[in-house]
Amino acid sequence: MPSNFYYIKMNITRESIDKLNAVVKIEITKVDYFDNVEKILTDYRKTANIPGFRKGQVPMGLVKKQHGKNVLVDEVNKILQSSLGKYLTDEKLDVLGSPLPKTDSDVDWDGEDFSFEFEIGLSPEFDIELNAKKAITKYTITADKKMIDDQLVNIQKQYGKLTPKTVIDKDDEVTGVFFNDSEGIESTATFTLDKLKGKSNLKSFTTAKIGDVLTLKTKGLFQESQDLMTYLKLDNETVNGLDVQVAFTISEINSREKAELDQELFDKLFGPGNIKTVTELRAKITEDAEKQFVQQADQKFLNDVTEFLVDKTKFDLPVQFLQKWIQTAGEERLDAVQAKEEYEKSEKSMRYQLIESKLVVENNLQVNFDDLKAYTSEMIKTQMAQYGQMNPTEKEIEDIVARVLSNQDEVKRISEQLTSKKLLDFYKEKVSCKDKKLSYDAFVKEAYGK
C-alpha cells in the first residue's frame, strides 16, 4: 500500500501515513447542515422574547445574528462526530485511543463549507505464539503439617477463655490498628506476640499499654510472610518487598486460655456432628486452606503467562500518536514530557490488552449475557453458603442476579472477572506449562523471592 494513497468514500478521505498512522479528512458542505440549522433557528424565532417584537414575530435576520453561528457550530460538530464514528465502524478500522483533531485545522465559521482533519492510530497486526521454549510453572499449593498445627492452635486460642489486661506479656494477644496514610494502610488486627520476628519488635510490644502507639517497620515484622498480608490486609504483589514504617495503636490486650479440641468445639466450627475427631478436623482445615491457595496459584500463573506473551509477541505501536493522545485523555491535560512518562509506564499493559483482545476474539472467549447470568448465579450461591444459606430457591437466586446485573458497574466488574477466568482456563490448556506442588511458604519463597 503506497504511503500517500487516499481512500475516498463520499465526503470522507483517509490518507495512510504508514501502517500505524493515518489522517482522516471530513468535508462538510452547506447541504449537510442547512436544513437542521434552519429548523432550529425557526423554532428559536417562535419562542424568542426580544423587547420591541411580539412573540413569534422576531425577524429571522435578527435571530440568525444572535444565534446563527452557535447553532451552526453545534450542528456541524454533531455531523462531524457522527460521520467520523460511522466511518471508522464501516471501514472496520481498529483504532487505538481516540481520533485527534489536527492542531493546524483552523475553521472559518463564516464560510459555508468546512474541512476537518483527524489523526488516528491503528492497531498493529501480529501473530501470537503460545508455546514457550521453557515451560511456565503451574503451581499447586499444599497446606503442610506445620501450617495445620498452627491453625489448630489458632482455633484453640480463638475459642478459648479471654481475660482482659492493661499491660502486655510475651504470651498475650494484642489488638490494634496498623496505619500508614501514604501506602493506604489502615487495618485492624489481632495477633499473639509469638507471630513477631526479631528481638527488637518483641521488645517494642513487651510492657506496652493500651493506648500506646508503636512505630514499626513492615520488613521483618512477622515470622511468616503471609502474616504481613493477613494483618495489613494487602495482596501478595503489594506485600512483596514492602519496607515502610507503620504506626500500630494498641486498643486491646488479652490473655487467652486455649479451648479443648472436643466435640463441643467441633460443633461450633462446622455444625453438629459434621466433624467428630481431630483427624477429621485436620483434614477439613487442610481442604479449606488449599481451596484458598488455588486463587493465589492461578494469579501467579496468569501473571507469568502475561509476562511471557508480552515479551514473546513483538509488534510496533504508533508511539508518537499515543503519547499525543495521552496528553488529552485524562481529566487534566499533560505536557509532552508527562505524556511520554505515562506512556512508558502503561506500554506493557497496553500491549497485553491488544494481545488479550486478539485471543478473546480468535478463540471465541467473549462473555455473553447467558455467561454473565450463570457466573453471577454461582457466585451468589457460594456467598450465601458462606453465611449458612445452603438451599436458596431458584427464584431467590434469579431475583438477586437481576438486581446485580441491573448495575452497569457490577456488570463491567463481573465481565472482567469472567473474561479473566476464561483466559486462565484457555492458558492452562494451550500454553506450555509444567505442574509443581509445594507448600505455601515454599511457594512464596520461589514465586516472590521471600
Secondary structure, DSSP 8 states (H G I E B T S, - for coil): --TT-EEEETTEEEEEEETTEEEEEEEE-HHHHHHHHHHHHHHHHHH---TTS-TT-S-HHHHHHHHHHHHHHHHHHHHHHHHHHHHHHHTT--EEEEEEE-TT----TTSS-EEEEEEEEE----------SS-EEEEEEE--HHHHHHHHHHHHHHTSEEEEESB--TT-EEEEEEEETTTTEEEEEEEEGGGB-SHHHHHHHTT-BTT-EEEEESTT-BSSHHHHHHHHT--HHHHTT---EEEEEEEEEEEEE----SHHHHHHHH-TTT--SHHHHHHHHHHHHHHHHHHHHHHHHHHHHHHHHHHH------HHHHHHHHHHHSSS---HHHHHHHHHHHHHHHHHHHHHHHHHHHTT----HHHHHHHHHHHHHHHHHHTT-----HHHHHHHHHHHHTSHHHHHHHHHHHHHHHHHHHHHHHS-EEEEEEEHHHHHHHHH--
